[in-house]
């Protein structure tokens, strides 16, 4: 099964050959023509698909929840019966951009699945990026940046007691709170990345040198 899995992941990473138009847009697909002596360029930029993930696990490092998002409006969660290797591969398949996470989540996902994600995808630990571009902050917790950039959330109780999160997961009356908290974590990660990268002008050149 692992050989087939490597093949799938390899195919995911194959890049399309994109035509160049006089060096103006190396990632552009389109045509050009001259009208009334003026040069006119019609092109469509290829939009890359990024993935943001936030994982939850028990004290014994058993994974129980994967929150993921491709954008603020396109997101989902894997847990219980849906948390399996097939769905994790499906989650990864659209990605031809970067995988963003905060802390040890990629390492935990690799450990739980046996997938070699970091050698098949461009992975960026936003915790290390934030520490690099914003040295000397009072805190590097996501909650601190959420407050700084006035990003709202409805579930806050686990920010002060993260150990209660796994406890509530096993409580059928409180499980929805954990799901809501995790979903807000991953969506807010999308928002924070956009805000901070825009503020500091972080782009492809920087990311190519700091993948973790």
Steps between C-alpha positions, in 0.01 A plus 500: 500500500786740580643471147165600357479785750839635394383488138188702586701760687755519218227565245362775721832682483531494119498860375317614191709663226384860477561704187705820517399817321806714420619457860220716636316229694690176545198342671247625246287306259355699214546675167628834380416717199563849369213743455543859367871491566450415870616170649216316668553205733221271613600250762367307799721439801505147634379502859678256728307297759636533853399291800477606865478236772443488874514166682382383840638194679485325838783491754617168354537682162203320346347727238125560535420809293636665186371842408593623153430791269588601146353846564279675752188365330629157389576286804419173675585259780598135528410307816350172617431278194602772253849525649673241281789480255278522190342828611836644603634426150189663350566804718855524364425432134390852391810663648750645254594799716605495865385312809483739796488391864592636843736294714556122477186412301671372184733282704201358686309437176799316351542295815132404507473408131848392388484754215816686402325834464792740546697343215202507263348840578621850578427528872519822702494515879339839561616499863863510381419758233332732752795465737737582217325810366365625837776440756450604862122462520350449847339178381480286189175327587232523233264658754746788544508572126122461473459779755768713334326483162149506651405160362190376678409150619200360688681211673773624734488275806774263383750783452549517876470124562610296199499178705122523533466473123576126485284445807201669340551306177386186681195679639211473249348820639817705450648345186344769280689764697829330412402478132409870495824595675713300255319641199550855622868421559561398139288778346670760716835359390402587142406852610817555702726376222336740253515796741861450610639400160334806349632728775859375469499441125570129532499322164641215296865603534485492879300176516735314268777555752321420825301180449480269800 
